[in-house]
Amino acid sequence: MSNGDTGLNAALVSYVSLIGKNVSESLVVVVLETVFFGAYTLLVAWTLVLITRSRSRLRAKKVLLLAVCIVMYAAAVAHLGVTLFYVFADDRGSSQVQRIALACLERPSSETCPEVPRRLQMPAITSFQQTLGALLSVNIALSDAVVLWRAWVLWSRTRLVQIVSSVLMISTVVLFFCNSALYYEKSDVYISTIAFLTSWLTNIWATVLVASRTWQHRRLVKAQLRTTFRTTAERVLLLFVESGLFYCLFWAPFVTASFIVLADVNAYVALRQLADSGQVIHFTAAQNVVHAMDILAMSCLIDIVGMYPTSVILLVELSNEYARRTLSVNGVPTLLPRPNIAAPPMAGTHTVSTLERSASSTSSVLHVCLADSAPRCCPADVVVAEDAVFDQKCGKEATTQVKSALVV
């Protein structure tokens, strides 16, 4: 066998090895995305059923929540469809390469064998990142919007919160879509790092805001009722805080991988171009971490990003459903605990029929009284069906109404 034949066979071995690696990565991508997409489908179905069955009279917000859930799920469906299309296309291309490789092994020819590298299909994990990146950007932007909406409702009267939240939201949207448009460019690496960091900071910011409001609510309950029990509002807010912390921890490895790439931009860009050209490359330990994060980003990340805000909306709907059921049994009085301060006598009970007659202008929400500057405050965790009833019992001037992101 000549030296040329030896080199030729070595190249063919590399091609076959690359095919096996591509098939393995494609299988991981398909399995991960299919599993998480199934879980996301069940969550979306449950949420849509609750939203459509909701008796809320705020139709604009109801339609908006439906639109957010549907758009995010549609992006996940498109993501899965594109992934499957290119994975199967890559499989067909791999079969063609194998046939060419066998022909070259049987009869080495300068006319046939050089075609192998050019006809080798790009790996499914990297050949369509621009398309999948755009779909992922849609869900990340909507996810951050829902998270900021939750915090915005709790701090709707604070100008600083409004300004910071708006800046973070606009920055996230612009950065992620620029990242999708500038793929293959060196500047894409910098934009990608800043985009992931901005989204991460957005979720940390929203979680801190909710945690702060939860802490204020806890202090109020202890001061007004002299008790350590957890109210319904506090339990709901704690769920928001815990889910936010988990989501922030989930994003931490992606931010870390972005900074690893930022430490050696030129090497990363060169490796990405080699991978996209169908050449066999060998990663270092740090590059393996980045590659693993890339696989997750191109597979199940879009579903996880969609599941988080959908879970928030689901929790809102379940809380409102609980409030409506609490007030729906005729003839059963709803007790209002008295505040633990000197104040004019307040009615101890009110009947459901009174609340139902008052419920013609607004929907039921969970009210949390916060004694910001008032001398007296209605006891926390009072569930009512009408703002007017709440004001009559507590005094509008003595309360700050916090809707706990439970507005539908």
C-alpha positions in Angstrom: 0.0 0.0 0.0 1.4 3.4 -0.9 1.8 6.4 1.3 -1.1 8.0 -0.5 -3.3 5.1 0.2 -2.3 5.1 3.9 -3.2 8.8 4.2 -6.4 8.2 2.3 -7.5 5.4 4.7 -6.6 7.5 7.7 -8.8 10.3 6.4 -11.7 7.9 5.9 -11.3 6.5 9.4 -11.6 10.1 10.7 -14.7 10.7 8.6 -16.3 7.5 9.9 -15.4 8.5 13.5 -16.9 11.9 13.0 -20.1 10.3 11.7 -20.4 8.2 14.9 -19.8 11.3 17.0 -22.5 13.2 15.2 -25.0 10.4 15.5 -24.3 10.1 19.2 -24.8 13.9 19.8 -27.9 13.9 17.6 -29.4 11.1 19.7 -28.7 13.0 22.9 -30.3 16.2 21.5 -33.5 14.4 20.3 -33.9 12.4 23.6 -33.4 15.5 25.8 -35.7 17.7 23.8 -38.4 15.1 23.4 -38.6 14.4 27.1 -38.7 18.0 28.2 -41.1 18.9 25.4 -43.5 16.3 26.7 -43.4 17.7 30.2 -43.8 21.2 28.8 -46.8 20.1 26.7 -48.6 18.8 29.8 -47.8 22.0 31.8 -49.1 24.2 29.0 -52.3 22.2 28.5 -53.1 22.4 32.3 -52.4 26.2 32.3 -54.5 26.9 29.2 -57.4 25.0 30.7 -57.3 27.0 33.9 -57.0 30.3 32.0 -59.9 29.6 29.6 -62.1 28.5 32.5 -61.2 31.5 34.6 -64.2 33.8 35.4 -62.0 36.9 35.4 -63.6 40.0 33.9 -60.2 41.4 32.9 -60.4 40.1 29.4 -57.4 42.0 28.1 -55.0 40.4 30.7 -56.6 37.0 30.1 -56.0 37.2 26.3 -52.5 38.4 27.0 -51.7 35.4 29.2 -53.1 33.1 26.6 -51.1 34.7 23.9 -47.8 34.4 25.9 -48.4 30.7 26.7 -49.3 29.9 23.0 -46.4 31.9 21.5 -43.8 30.3 23.8 -45.2 26.8 23.2 -45.3 27.5 19.4 -41.6 28.4 19.5 -40.9 25.2 21.3 -42.9 23.2 18.7 -41.0 24.9 15.9 -37.7 24.2 17.7 -38.4 20.5 18.0 -39.6 20.3 14.3 -36.4 22.0 13.0 -34.2 19.8 15.2 -35.9 16.6 14.0 -35.7 17.8 10.3 -31.9 18.5 10.5 -31.1 15.4 12.5 -32.8 13.2 9.9 -31.1 15.1 7.1 -27.8 14.6 8.9 -28.5 10.9 9.1 -29.2 10.7 5.4 -26.0 12.6 4.7 -24.1 10.2 6.9 -25.3 7.3 5.0 -24.1 8.9 1.7 -20.7 9.5 3.2 -20.5 5.9 4.4 -21.2 4.6 0.8 -18.5 6.9 -0.6 -16.1 5.8 2.0 -16.7 2.1 1.1 -16.2 2.9 -2.5 -12.9 4.6 -1.8 -11.7 1.7 0.3 -12.5 -0.7 -2.5 -11.0 1.4 -5.2 -9.1 4.5 -4.1 -9.5 7.2 -6.7 -8.5 10.9 -6.8 -11.8 11.7 -8.5 -14.1 10.2 -5.9 -12.4 10.4 -2.5 -11.8 14.1 -2.4 -15.5 14.6 -2.6 -15.9 13.1 0.9 -15.1 16.2 3.0 -17.3 18.4 0.8 -20.3 16.1 0.8 -20.0 15.4 4.5 -23.1 17.0 6.2 -22.5 19.3 9.1 -23.3 17.9 12.5 -27.0 18.4 13.5 -25.8 20.1 16.7 -24.1 23.0 14.9 -25.5 23.2 11.4 -28.7 25.2 12.3 -27.8 27.1 15.4 -28.9 30.4 13.9 -32.5 29.2 13.4 -32.7 27.5 16.8 -31.0 30.5 18.4 -33.7 32.8 17.1 -36.5 30.6 18.5 -34.7 30.3 21.8 -34.4 34.1 22.0 -38.2 34.5 21.6 -38.8 32.3 24.7 -36.1 33.9 26.8 -37.5 37.3 26.1 -41.0 36.3 26.9 -39.9 34.4 30.0 -38.0 37.4 31.4 -41.1 39.5 30.6 -43.4 37.3 32.7 -40.8 37.2 35.6 -40.5 41.0 35.5 -44.3 41.3 35.3 -44.6 39.4 38.5 -42.2 41.7 40.3 -43.7 44.8 38.6 -47.1 44.1 40.1 -45.6 43.8 43.6 -43.7 47.1 43.2 -46.0 49.0 40.8 -45.6 52.3 42.7 -41.8 52.3 42.8 -40.2 54.3 40.0 -36.7 52.8 40.5 -38.1 49.2 40.0 -39.9 50.3 36.9 -36.8 51.9 35.4 -34.4 49.1 36.2 -36.9 46.4 35.0 -37.5 48.2 31.7 -33.8 48.6 31.0 -33.2 44.9 31.7 -36.1 43.8 29.5 -35.1 45.9 26.6 -31.4 44.9 26.9 -32.3 41.2 27.0 -34.5 41.4 23.8 -31.9 43.4 21.8 -28.9 41.3 22.9 -30.4 37.9 22.2 -31.7 38.8 18.8 -28.4 40.4 17.8 -26.7 37.2 19.0 -28.9 35.2 16.6 -28.2 37.5 13.7 -24.4 37.7 14.2 -23.7 33.9 14.4 -20.2 33.0 13.0 -19.0 36.5 13.8 -16.4 37.2 16.5 -18.6 39.9 18.0 -21.3 37.2 18.5 -19.2 35.7 21.3 -19.2 39.0 23.3 -22.9 39.6 22.6 -23.8 36.1 23.6 -22.0 36.4 27.0 -23.6 39.7 27.7 -27.0 38.4 26.7 -26.8 35.4 29.0 -25.5 37.6 31.8 -28.3 40.1 31.3 -31.0 37.5 31.4 -29.5 36.0 34.5 -29.4 39.4 36.2 -33.0 40.0 35.2 -34.1 36.8 37.0 -32.0 37.6 40.0 -33.4 41.1 40.2 -37.0 39.8 40.0 -36.4 37.1 42.6 -34.8 39.7 45.0 -37.8 42.0 44.6 -40.3 39.2 45.4 -38.2 38.0 48.3 -38.1 41.5 49.7 -41.9 41.9 49.5 -42.3 38.5 51.1 -40.1 39.6 54.0 -42.2 42.7 54.4 -45.4 40.7 54.4 -43.9 38.4 57.0 -43.0 41.2 59.3 -46.5 42.7 58.9 -48.2 39.4 59.9 -46.1 39.1 63.0 -46.7 42.7 64.0 -50.4 42.8 63.3 -51.5 39.3 64.3 -48.8 38.3 66.8 -48.5 34.9 65.2 -45.9 32.9 63.3 -48.2 31.0 61.0 -47.8 31.4 57.3 -50.6 33.1 55.5 -51.8 32.0 52.0 -50.1 35.1 50.5 -46.8 34.2 52.1 -46.9 30.6 50.9 -47.6 31.8 47.4 -44.8 34.4 47.5 -42.4 31.8 48.9 -43.2 29.5 46.0 -42.3 32.4 43.7 -39.0 33.0 45.5 -38.0 29.3 45.6 -38.8 28.8 41.9 -36.8 32.0 41.1 -33.8 30.8 43.0 -33.9 27.4 41.3 -34.1 29.1 37.9 -31.2 31.4 38.7 -29.1 28.4 39.8 -30.0 26.6 36.6 -28.7 29.5 34.5 -25.4 29.7 36.4 -23.6 27.0 34.3 -24.6 28.7 31.0 -23.2 32.1 32.3 -20.0 30.3 33.4 -19.6 28.7 30.0 -20.0 32.1 28.4 -17.1 33.5 30.4 -15.0 30.4 29.6 -15.5 31.2 25.9 -14.8 34.9 26.5 -11.4 34.0 28.0 -10.2 32.7 24.6 -12.5 34.1 21.9 -10.2 33.3 18.9 -9.8 29.7 19.8 -13.5 29.2 20.3 -14.4 30.8 17.0 -11.8 28.7 15.2 -13.1 25.5 16.8 -16.7 26.4 15.9 -15.7 26.9 12.3 -13.9 23.6 12.2 -16.9 21.8 13.6 -19.2 23.4 11.2 -17.0 22.4 8.3 -17.2 18.8 9.3 -13.7 18.3 10.6 -12.7 16.2 13.6 -11.7 18.3 16.5 -10.5 17.5 20.0 -11.7 19.6 23.0 -9.9 20.5 26.2 -11.6 20.0 29.5 -12.9 23.6 29.6 -14.0 23.3 25.9 -15.9 20.1 26.8 -17.9 22.1 29.4 -18.8 24.7 26.8 -19.7 22.0 24.3 -22.0 20.3 26.8 -23.7 23.6 27.5 -24.1 24.1 23.7 -25.8 20.7 23.5 -28.2 21.6 26.3 -28.9 25.1 24.7 -29.7 23.5 21.4 -32.0 20.8 22.9 -34.0 21.2 26.1 -33.2 24.8 27.1 -36.1 26.3 25.2 -38.5 23.9 26.9 -37.1 24.7 30.4 -37.2 28.4 29.7 -40.8 28.1 28.6 -41.8 25.9 31.6 -40.7 28.5 34.2 -43.0 31.4 33.3 -45.8 28.9 32.5 -45.4 27.6 36.0 -45.7 31.1 37.4 -48.9 31.7 35.4 -50.2 28.3 36.5 -49.5 29.2 40.2 -51.3 32.5 39.7 -54.4 30.7 38.2 -54.4 28.1 41.0 -54.2 30.8 43.6 -57.1 32.7 42.1 -59.1 29.5 41.7 -58.6 28.8 45.4 -59.8 32.4 46.2 -62.9 32.0 44.1 -63.8 28.7 45.6 -63.4 30.1 49.1 -66.0 32.8 48.3 -68.4 30.7 46.3 -70.4 28.8 48.9 -73.6 30.7 49.7 -74.5 31.1 53.3 -71.0 30.4 54.7 -69.5 33.5 56.3 -65.8 34.4 55.6 -64.1 35.4 58.9 -61.8 38.4 58.9 -59.4 38.4 61.8 -59.1 41.6 63.8 -56.0 43.7 63.7 -53.8 43.6 66.8 -53.9 47.4 67.2 -56.2 50.0 68.7 -58.6 50.9 65.9 -62.3 51.5 65.4 -64.4 48.3 65.6 -64.4 46.4 62.3 -67.0 43.9 61.3 -66.0 40.4 62.2 -67.8 38.6 59.4 -69.2 39.3 56.0 -71.4 37.0 53.9 -70.7 35.7 50.5 -73.8 37.1 49.1 -72.6 40.6 49.9 -69.3 39.9 48.1 -71.0 38.4 45.1 -73.2 41.4 44.7 -70.1 43.6 44.8 -68.1 41.5 42.3 -69.6 43.1 39.2 -66.7 45.5 38.5 -63.5 43.7 39.2 -62.1 40.3 39.7 -61.0 38.5 42.9 -57.4 39.0 44.0 -55.3 38.2 47.0 -54.8 41.4 48.9 -51.8 41.8 51.2 -51.9 44.9 53.5 -48.6 46.6 54.1 -48.4 49.3 56.7 -46.0 51.6 54.8 -47.0 54.9 56.4 -50.6 54.4 57.7 -51.4 54.3 61.4 -53.6 51.2 61.0 -53.9 48.4 58.4 -56.3 45.7 57.6 -55.0 42.2 58.7 -52.9 40.6 56.0 -54.1 37.7 53.9 -57.7 39.0 53.5 -59.3 37.5 50.4 -62.1 39.6 48.9 -64.0 39.8 45.7 -64.2 43.5 45.2 -61.8 46.4 45.9 -64.7 48.5 47.3 -65.4 45.9 50.0 -61.7 45.8 50.9 -61.6 49.6 51.2 -64.7 49.7 53.3 -63.3 47.2 55.8 -59.7 48.4 55.9 -59.7 52.0 54.8 -58.2 52.8 51.5 -55.9 55.5 52.9 -54.5 53.1 55.5 -53.4 50.4 53.1 -51.1 49.6 50.2 -52.7 47.0 48.0 -50.3 44.4 46.8 -51.7 41.9 44.4 -48.9 39.5 44.8 -48.7 38.9 41.0 -52.0 37.2 41.3 -53.8 39.4 38.8 -55.7 37.7 35.9 
